[in-house]
Amino acid sequence: MTAPAKALTSADDLVAAGLVPPGRREAIAGVAARYAVSITPAVAALIDAADPADPIARQFVPDPRELDADPVERPDPIGDGAFSPLPGLVHRHPDRVLLKLVNACPVYCRFCFRREMVGPGAGALAPEALEAALAYIAGHPAIWEVVFTGGDPFMVSARRAAEVVERLAAIAHVKVLRWHTRVPVVAPERVTAAFVAALKSPNQATWVVLHANHARELSPAARAACARLVDAGIPMLSQSVLLAGINDDPDGLAALMRALVETRIKPYYLHHADLAPGTAHHRTSLATGRALVRALRAGVSGLAQPTYVLDLPGGFGKVPVSPDYVAWLAEDGRHGEIDDAAGCRHAYPPDP
């Protein structure tokens, strides 16, 4: 399809762009009234409107099933609220904090775990709230890393990003700044030379973590945006969400991880989809995820192996749920049986 000139933000926009049949307009409008909608021109250009199962469309085009809540789902599925000492700040682990500079995104993923909290009009962190957050970080010497999240922190201007980085650069115990974003994929034109320069701190290591879920998201424009970051000396990692009908097959998942490595991005996390309201149709089983990760280990380079994690509801943090290759260990801890990537079992150490 031809990319629209501006973001698609309503049911009428989606019908006009050919992404929603006219007969479904009212149903989609009902979803849009509840959860934010935005599809950038870059994303719209990736969608195959003739494919009803298109994996890009499934991530961004609203689905009436989003209004069907599962009893196990919750507005704050990973428990951020219980660990937010101040607006815009989450301090769950002693050595790092999340800093939410902005509560808006260029696109709104239909499976977002913060879908109850982000959207147009949610705005940026107020100046006084940012001051309080920076003072909190300065006053807690155990904080080694600041993770920018949101919303999408790449939605701030280069000037604002530079100001925040400058303030954090003055805090000696903060050693790492980590930016989590979808922008290089969904709005690559925002990754300008000025913005890249604004991310770099004279006193801290800067990392960027890209959210991508399908190999087609790594378009030439997205790869060029990532290259601007990497060529400037900013290392990149990836976060992906395991999603039914999008990347829950061995070939599709392998293609995504290979595309990331080709773009000089190290796969970091593969998230089991969170229990966000109205997202049951996106979630796979844990057994499916474990089987996929085992298949990935068997057939794809070690560079392309993410850690499969579950963010435990209630604020208990991320834990690996990848398959275990240790069948058993003897009491001495030095002898046992180990499964290889193909599932065959071997004694360790082997017989003389």
VOPAGU-2260 file (C-alpha; in pm, 1 decimal, decimal comma):
REM VOPAGU-2260
SITE   aa  ch    i         X         Y         Z
SITE  MET   A    0       0,0       0,0       0,0
SITE  THR   A    1     103,5     363,2     -42,2
SITE  ALA   A    2     215,1     514,6     287,3
SITE  PRO   A    3     -11,2     789,1     420,9
SITE  ALA   A    4     127,2    1140,2     469,6
SITE  LYS   A    5      54,6    1137,6     842,4
SITE  ALA   A    6     -14,8     891,8    1120,4
SITE  LEU   A    7    -343,5     700,9    1114,0
SITE  THR   A    8    -517,7     766,6    1444,6
SITE  SER   A    9    -886,5     682,3    1397,1
SITE  ALA   A   10   -1117,9     418,8    1253,4
SITE  ASP   A   11   -1195,1     653,4     964,3
SITE  ASP   A   12    -822,5     686,4     888,6
SITE  LEU   A   13    -780,9     308,8     889,2
SITE  VAL   A   14   -1078,6     258,3     655,0
SITE  ALA   A   15    -951,4     528,3     419,2
SITE  ALA   A   16    -607,9     365,6     410,8
SITE  GLY   A   17    -758,7      27,6     325,9
SITE  LEU   A   18    -646,7    -134,4     651,3
SITE  VAL   A   19   -1000,4    -188,2     784,8
SITE  PRO   A   20   -1306,5    -285,6     574,6
SITE  PRO   A   21   -1586,7     -25,8     587,9
SITE  GLY   A   22   -1817,8    -282,4     747,9
SITE  ARG   A   23   -1588,8    -305,2    1051,3
SITE  ARG   A   24   -1558,5      68,9    1105,6
SITE  GLU   A   25   -1796,2      87,7    1403,2
SITE  ALA   A   26   -1634,6    -206,7    1581,7
SITE  ILE   A   27   -1288,4     -58,7    1536,4
SITE  ALA   A   28   -1410,3     284,0    1648,3
SITE  GLY   A   29   -1526,4     121,2    1970,2
SITE  VAL   A   30   -1176,0     -11,4    2033,8
SITE  ALA   A   31   -1018,3     322,8    1943,0
SITE  ALA   A   32   -1241,5     494,2    2197,9
SITE  ARG   A   33   -1092,1     273,1    2467,9
SITE  TYR   A   34    -727,8     233,6    2363,7
SITE  ALA   A   35    -504,7     471,4    2171,9
SITE  VAL   A   36    -446,2     414,3    1800,1
SITE  SER   A   37    -156,8     542,8    1589,6
SITE  ILE   A   38      10,0     392,5    1284,7
SITE  THR   A   39     294,5     597,0    1139,5
SITE  PRO   A   40     358,4     625,9     765,1
SITE  ALA   A   41     665,8     404,1     804,1
SITE  VAL   A   42     458,9     125,7     962,0
SITE  ALA   A   43     168,5     165,6     718,7
SITE  ALA   A   44     413,5     115,6     432,0
SITE  LEU   A   45     512,6    -223,3     575,9
SITE  ILE   A   46     158,1    -359,8     596,9
SITE  ASP   A   47      26,8    -596,9     331,3
SITE  ALA   A   48    -339,3    -493,8     331,2
SITE  ALA   A   49    -427,3    -793,0     111,3
SITE  ASP   A   50    -312,0   -1037,2     379,0
SITE  PRO   A   51    -571,1   -1075,9     657,6
SITE  ALA   A   52    -301,8   -1234,5     877,4
SITE  ASP   A   53     -31,0    -976,3     805,8
SITE  PRO   A   54     207,7    -981,7    1106,4
SITE  ILE   A   55     267,7    -606,4    1097,0
SITE  ALA   A   56    -102,5    -521,3    1083,4
SITE  ARG   A   57    -174,7    -758,1    1372,3
SITE  GLN   A   58      58,6    -553,1    1591,9
SITE  PHE   A   59     -95,4    -211,9    1522,1
SITE  VAL   A   60    -444,7    -235,4    1369,9
SITE  PRO   A   61    -712,6    -252,3    1644,5
SITE  ASP   A   62    -906,0    -575,3    1695,1
SITE  PRO   A   63   -1252,7    -595,2    1857,0
SITE  ARG   A   64   -1118,6    -871,8    2082,7
SITE  GLU   A   65    -930,8    -601,0    2272,9
SITE  LEU   A   66   -1256,5    -519,8    2450,6
SITE  ASP   A   67   -1281,0    -877,2    2585,0
SITE  ALA   A   68   -1111,3    -883,9    2923,5
SITE  ASP   A   69    -973,5   -1205,2    3069,0
SITE  PRO   A   70   -1012,6   -1234,6    3448,3
SITE  VAL   A   71    -637,9   -1283,7    3492,8
SITE  GLU   A   72    -554,2    -958,3    3312,6
SITE  ARG   A   73    -478,3    -639,8    3502,9
SITE  PRO   A   74    -426,9    -267,8    3427,4
SITE  ASP   A   75     -72,3    -272,7    3569,0
SITE  PRO   A   76      38,7    -625,9    3477,5
SITE  ILE   A   77     398,0    -601,5    3599,1
SITE  GLY   A   78     326,6    -399,0    3913,6
SITE  ASP   A   79     504,6     -72,4    3833,3
SITE  GLY   A   80     270,4     123,2    4056,1
SITE  ALA   A   81     385,1     -40,1    4377,4
SITE  PHE   A   82     745,2      63,4    4304,0
SITE  SER   A   83     686,6     424,6    4194,3
SITE  PRO   A   84     813,0     654,0    4470,7
SITE  LEU   A   85     752,3     960,7    4251,2
SITE  PRO   A   86     563,1    1041,4    3929,9
SITE  GLY   A   87     759,1     918,2    3629,3
SITE  LEU   A   88     994,0     700,8    3832,9
SITE  VAL   A   89     995,0     325,1    3900,9
SITE  HIS   A   90    1253,5     187,3    4146,7
SITE  ARG   A   91    1204,7    -188,3    4161,6
SITE  HIS   A   92    1568,8    -299,2    4177,9
SITE  PRO   A   93    1838,4    -137,7    4395,1
SITE  ASP   A   94    2083,6     -56,8    4115,2
SITE  ARG   A   95    1851,0      89,1    3851,6
SITE  VAL   A   96    1545,2     303,7    3799,0
SITE  LEU   A   97    1300,6     354,9    3515,5
SITE  LEU   A   98    1251,5     718,2    3415,0
SITE  LYS   A   99     939,0     792,4    3209,4
SITE  LEU   A  100    1010,0    1118,0    3025,5
SITE  VAL   A  101     695,8    1100,3    2814,2
SITE  ASN   A  102     372,2     899,7    2813,6
SITE  ALA   A  103     305,8     909,9    2438,3
SITE  CYS   A  104     433,1     688,5    2155,5
SITE  PRO   A  105     454,6     730,8    1777,6
SITE  VAL   A  106     259,0     402,8    1745,5
SITE  TYR   A  107      40,5     208,8    1987,7
SITE  CYS   A  108     103,8    -164,6    1997,6
SITE  ARG   A  109    -216,8    -360,1    2051,4
SITE  PHE   A  110     -47,8    -578,7    2316,4
SITE  CYS   A  111     116,1    -296,7    2515,5
SITE  PHE   A  112     153,6    -369,1    2886,9
SITE  ARG   A  113     116,9       3,4    2962,3
SITE  ARG   A  114    -187,9      54,0    2738,8
SITE  GLU   A  115    -392,8     184,0    3033,1
SITE  MET   A  116    -135,0     456,8    3100,7
SITE  VAL   A  117      -7,9     585,4    2765,1
SITE  GLY   A  118    -171,3     765,9    2476,9
SITE  PRO   A  119    -222,5    1101,0    2303,6
SITE  GLY   A  120    -260,8    1381,9    2552,1
SITE  ALA   A  121     -84,1    1191,4    2829,4
SITE  GLY   A  122     199,8    1438,7    2786,3
SITE  ALA   A  123     556,7    1462,8    2905,3
SITE  LEU   A  124     682,1    1450,8    3259,6
SITE  ALA   A  125     619,5    1795,7    3412,1
SITE  PRO   A  126     932,9    2003,4    3484,8
SITE  GLU   A  127     881,0    1989,1    3860,2
SITE  ALA   A  128     828,0    1611,7    3846,2
SITE  LEU   A  129    1148,1    1569,5    3643,1
SITE  GLU   A  130    1338,9    1778,2    3897,4
SITE  ALA   A  131    1208,1    1559,4    4178,4
SITE  ALA   A  132    1303,4    1242,8    3988,7
SITE  LEU   A  133    1656,6    1369,1    3923,0
SITE  ALA   A  134    1694,6    1466,2    4287,9
SITE  TYR   A  135    1579,8    1117,0    4389,6
SITE  ILE   A  136    1838,0     956,5    4159,5
SITE  ALA   A  137    2111,4    1184,2    4294,1
SITE  GLY   A  138    2012,0    1097,5    4649,3
SITE  HIS   A  139    2034,0     719,7    4604,6
SITE  PRO   A  140    2399,4     619,3    4551,0
SITE  ALA   A  141    2307,3     256,4    4473,5
SITE  ILE   A  142    2148,3     364,9    4142,6
SITE  TRP   A  143    2401,6     262,4    3877,1
SITE  GLU   A  144    2171,6     268,1    3572,0
SITE  VAL   A  145    1887,6     489,6    3450,0
SITE  VAL   A  146    1650,3     325,6    3201,5
SITE  PHE   A  147    1446,8     566,4    2988,4
SITE  THR   A  148    1104,2     428,9    2907,9
SITE  GLY   A  149     754,4     562,9    2876,8
SITE  GLY   A  150     577,6     600,4    2636,6
SITE  ASP   A  151     869,8     615,4    2398,6
SITE  PRO   A  152    1157,2     833,7    2520,2
SITE  PHE   A  153    1272,4     894,0    2161,3
SITE  MET   A  154     962,1    1113,0    2128,8
SITE  VAL   A  155    1137,3    1394,9    2315,2
SITE  SER   A  156    1329,9    1657,2    2122,8
SITE  ALA   A  157    1706,8    1645,0    2082,1
SITE  ARG   A  158    1727,4    1953,5    2303,7
SITE  ARG   A  159    1529,7    1794,1    2586,1
SITE  ALA   A  160    1721,7    1465,4    2559,3
SITE  ALA   A  161    2050,9    1655,7    2579,0
SITE  GLU   A  162    1934,0    1849,3    2885,0
SITE  VAL   A  163    1837,6    1532,8    3073,1
SITE  VAL   A  164    2161,4    1356,5    2976,9
SITE  GLU   A  165    2359,6    1658,6    3092,8
SITE  ARG   A  166    2184,6    1655,0    3430,7
SITE  LEU   A  167    2247,1    1283,0    3476,3
SITE  ALA   A  168    2610,6    1320,3    3367,5
SITE  ALA   A  169    2664,6    1525,4    3682,8
SITE  ILE   A  170    2556,3    1235,0    3906,9
SITE  ALA   A  171    2876,9    1040,1    3968,2
SITE  HIS   A  172    2720,5     710,3    4076,6
SITE  VAL   A  173    2510,3     678,7    3758,9
SITE  LYS   A  174    2726,2     488,8    3510,7
SITE  VAL   A  175    2480,5     364,5    3245,4
SITE  LEU   A  176    2197,5     532,1    3050,5
SITE  ARG   A  177    1966,4     293,1    2866,0
SITE  TRP   A  178    1699,2     411,0    2618,3
SITE  HIS   A  179    1413,5     173,7    2525,9
SITE  THR   A  180    1246,9     265,3    2198,1
SITE  ARG   A  181    1049,3     160,3    1893,5
SITE  VAL   A  182    1124,7     481,8    1702,4
SITE  PRO   A  183    1405,2     354,2    1473,6
SITE  VAL   A  184    1153,3     102,0    1332,9
SITE  VAL   A  185     829,5     303,4    1334,1
SITE  ALA   A  186     954,7     659,2    1274,9
SITE  PRO   A  187    1315,7     627,4    1158,5
SITE  GLU   A  188    1324,3     986,8    1037,5
SITE  ARG   A  189    1329,2    1099,7    1402,6
SITE  VAL   A  190    1673,1     942,9    1455,1
SITE  THR   A  191    1865,6    1245,6    1333,2
SITE  ALA   A  192    2233,5    1319,2    1379,3
SITE  ALA   A  193    2138,6    1583,5    1636,8
SITE  PHE   A  194    1926,0    1338,8    1833,7
SITE  VAL   A  195    2197,8    1071,8    1830,0
SITE  ALA   A  196    2450,2    1325,4    1956,3
SITE  ALA   A  197    2210,4    1427,6    2234,9
SITE  LEU   A  198    2201,1    1072,4    2372,1
SITE  LYS   A  199    2573,8    1052,0    2436,1
SITE  SER   A  200    2701,1    1132,3    2783,2
SITE  PRO   A  201    3058,3    1236,4    2861,4
SITE  ASN   A  202    3051,4    1036,8    3184,9
SITE  GLN   A  203    2826,6     736,0    3122,8
SITE  ALA   A  204    2785,0     447,0    2884,1
SITE  THR   A  205    2482,0     494,0    2659,0
SITE  TRP   A  206    2285,3     193,9    2532,5
SITE  VAL   A  207    1975,6     178,6    2309,6
SITE  VAL   A  208    1731,8    -113,4    2323,4
SITE  LEU   A  209    1511,5    -154,8    2017,0
SITE  HIS   A  210    1165,5    -311,8    2033,1
SITE  ALA   A  211    1103,1    -518,2    1717,4
SITE  ASN   A  212     887,4    -828,8    1674,0
SITE  HIS   A  213     909,3    -926,2    1307,4
SITE  ALA   A  214    1192,3    -931,2    1055,5
SITE  ARG   A  215     998,1    -705,2     815,5
SITE  GLU   A  216    1017,5    -426,3    1072,7
SITE  LEU   A  217    1390,0    -403,2     996,7
SITE  SER   A  218    1327,3    -208,5     675,8
SITE  PRO   A  219    1611,0     -28,8     494,0
SITE  ALA   A  220    1509,6     296,1     664,7
SITE  ALA   A  221    1503,6     128,2    1006,2
SITE  ARG   A  222    1843,4     -29,5     948,9
SITE  ALA   A  223    1983,4     308,8     844,3
SITE  ALA   A  224    1844,9     469,3    1161,1
SITE  CYS   A  225    2005,3     197,8    1372,9
SITE  ALA   A  226    2332,2     241,6    1183,1
SITE  ARG   A  227    2334,5     610,1    1280,0
SITE  LEU   A  228    2325,4     505,1    1644,2
SITE  VAL   A  229    2577,1     220,7    1619,7
SITE  ASP   A  230    2819,0     417,7    1401,9
SITE  ALA   A  231    2814,7     690,7    1666,4
SITE  GLY   A  232    2944,0     436,6    1917,7
SITE  ILE   A  233    2611,9     355,2    2087,2
SITE  PRO   A  234    2569,1     -21,7    2131,6
SITE  MET   A  235    2224,7    -163,9    2067,0
SITE  LEU   A  236    2025,4    -452,0    2214,4
SITE  SER   A  237    1678,1    -573,8    2125,1
SITE  GLN   A  238    1358,0    -657,2    2306,2
SITE  SER   A  239    1089,2    -863,0    2134,0
SITE  VAL   A  240     753,4    -989,2    2255,7
SITE  LEU   A  241     644,0   -1342,8    2172,4
SITE  LEU   A  242     312,6   -1292,7    1990,7
SITE  ALA   A  243      62,8   -1541,2    1847,6
SITE  GLY   A  244      42,9   -1522,6    1470,1
SITE  ILE   A  245     332,3   -1278,2    1448,9
SITE  ASN   A  246     654,4   -1450,5    1554,5
SITE  ASP   A  247     545,4   -1776,1    1722,1
SITE  ASP   A  248     693,3   -2006,1    1458,5
SITE  PRO   A  249    1056,0   -2123,4    1437,1
SITE  ASP   A  250    1129,0   -1974,6    1095,4
SITE  GLY   A  251     974,7   -1637,2    1175,7
SITE  LEU   A  252    1151,1   -1606,9    1509,4
SITE  ALA   A  253    1484,0   -1709,4    1357,7
SITE  ALA   A  254    1441,6   -1455,9    1075,5
SITE  LEU   A  255    1378,3   -1179,6    1329,2
SITE  MET   A  256    1683,3   -1261,9    1537,7
SITE  ARG   A  257    1906,3   -1290,0    1232,4
SITE  ALA   A  258    1777,6    -956,9    1098,7
SITE  LEU   A  259    1862,7    -793,1    1429,2
SITE  VAL   A  260    2216,8    -931,1    1431,0
SITE  GLU   A  261    2261,9    -822,9    1068,4
SITE  THR   A  262    2169,0    -472,3    1184,9
SITE  ARG   A  263    2436,9    -494,9    1457,7
SITE  ILE   A  264    2180,9    -535,4    1734,9
SITE  LYS   A  265    2233,6    -808,5    1994,8
SITE  PRO   A  266    1908,9    -990,7    2082,3
SITE  TYR   A  267    1853,2    -932,5    2454,1
SITE  TYR   A  268    1505,5   -1033,2    2573,4
SITE  LEU   A  269    1220,6   -1230,2    2423,7
SITE  HIS   A  270     928,6   -1137,2    2649,4
SITE  HIS   A  271     636,7   -1362,5    2720,0
SITE  ALA   A  272     337,6   -1134,6    2654,0
SITE  ASP   A  273     213,0    -962,8    2968,4
SITE  LEU   A  274    -137,1    -989,4    3115,4
SITE  ALA   A  275    -250,0    -651,1    2982,8
SITE  PRO   A  276    -627,4    -602,4    2940,4
SITE  GLY   A  277    -769,5    -729,2    2612,9
SITE  THR   A  278    -455,4    -902,4    2492,0
SITE  ALA   A  279    -537,4   -1272,2    2540,2
SITE  HIS   A  280    -548,6   -1330,5    2162,4
SITE  HIS   A  281    -182,4   -1221,9    2141,6
SITE  ARG   A  282     -48,2   -1453,7    2409,4
SITE  THR   A  283     102,3   -1795,8    2349,1
SITE  SER   A  284     157,3   -2060,7    2613,4
SITE  LEU   A  285     481,5   -2080,6    2805,8
SITE  ALA   A  286     527,8   -2429,9    2662,3
SITE  THR   A  287     512,7   -2285,9    2309,9
SITE  GLY   A  288     772,8   -2024,9    2397,6
SITE  ARG   A  289    1008,0   -2277,3    2550,5
SITE  ALA   A  290     983,0   -2501,9    2244,4
SITE  LEU   A  291    1055,1   -2207,9    2014,5
SITE  VAL   A  292    1359,9   -2103,0    2213,1
SITE  ARG   A  293    1489,4   -2461,3    2207,3
SITE  ALA   A  294    1446,4   -2467,6    1827,7
SITE  LEU   A  295    1627,9   -2134,4    1804,8
SITE  ARG   A  296    1918,3   -2274,4    2006,7
SITE  ALA   A  297    1938,3   -2577,7    1778,8
SITE  GLY   A  298    1948,6   -2390,3    1450,3
SITE  VAL   A  299    2066,1   -2031,1    1487,5
SITE  SER   A  300    2396,1   -1863,7    1573,2
SITE  GLY   A  301    2474,0   -1796,5    1937,1
SITE  LEU   A  302    2476,4   -1425,6    1852,9
SITE  ALA   A  303    2103,8   -1452,1    1777,6
SITE  GLN   A  304    1988,6   -1604,1    2108,6
SITE  PRO   A  305    1768,9   -1385,1    2332,0
SITE  THR   A  306    1679,2   -1473,8    2689,4
SITE  TYR   A  307    1313,9   -1580,5    2710,1
SITE  VAL   A  308    1167,6   -1405,8    3014,2
SITE  LEU   A  309     843,1   -1368,4    3204,2
SITE  ASP   A  310     780,2   -1045,0    3393,9
SITE  LEU   A  311     601,9   -1186,3    3695,4
SITE  PRO   A  312     270,3   -1016,0    3778,7
SITE  GLY   A  313     271,3    -823,9    4102,0
SITE  GLY   A  314     607,9    -659,6    4060,6
SITE  PHE   A  315     834,7    -956,9    4128,6
SITE  GLY   A  316    1053,1    -886,5    3823,9
SITE  LYS   A  317    1170,6   -1071,5    3516,6
SITE  VAL   A  318    1275,8   -1434,9    3537,9
SITE  PRO   A  319    1414,1   -1658,6    3261,7
SITE  VAL   A  320    1170,9   -1927,9    3147,9
SITE  SER   A  321    1395,8   -2073,7    2880,3
SITE  PRO   A  322    1426,4   -2453,9    2863,0
SITE  ASP   A  323    1667,0   -2619,0    3105,1
SITE  TYR   A  324    1932,8   -2840,3    2947,4
SITE  VAL   A  325    2048,5   -2998,0    3274,4
SITE  ALA   A  326    1857,7   -3326,4    3315,1
SITE  TRP   A  327    2004,5   -3403,9    3658,2
SITE  LEU   A  328    2315,5   -3353,6    3869,5
SITE  ALA   A  329    2474,8   -3588,3    4117,9
SITE  GLU   A  330    2515,0   -3479,6    4478,1
SITE  ASP   A  331    2872,2   -3369,6    4414,5
SITE  GLY   A  332    2745,8   -3123,4    4151,0
SITE  ARG   A  333    3019,2   -3234,8    3912,6
SITE  HIS   A  334    2846,9   -3526,1    3739,1
SITE  GLY   A  335    2515,1   -3545,9    3560,6
SITE  GLU   A  336    2325,3   -3571,9    3235,9
SITE  ILE   A  337    2290,4   -3284,1    2994,8
SITE  ASP   A  338    2055,4   -3247,8    2698,3
SITE  ASP   A  339    2195,1   -3106,0    2375,5
SITE  ALA   A  340    2003,1   -2854,3    2161,5
SITE  ALA   A  341    1840,5   -3139,2    1967,5
SITE  GLY   A  342    1708,1   -3300,9    2286,4
SITE  CYS   A  343    1954,6   -3589,8    2303,0
SITE  ARG   A  344    2089,9   -3672,0    2648,9
SITE  HIS   A  345    2460,1   -3708,5    2731,8
SITE  ALA   A  346    2652,6   -3808,8    3042,0
SITE  TYR   A  347    2889,8   -3545,2    3175,3
SITE  PRO   A  348    3173,4   -3605,1    3202,7
SITE  PRO   A  349    3155,7   -3879,7    2942,1
SITE  ASP   A  350    3280,0   -4226,4    3020,1
SITE  PRO   A  351    3661,9   -4262,2    2987,9
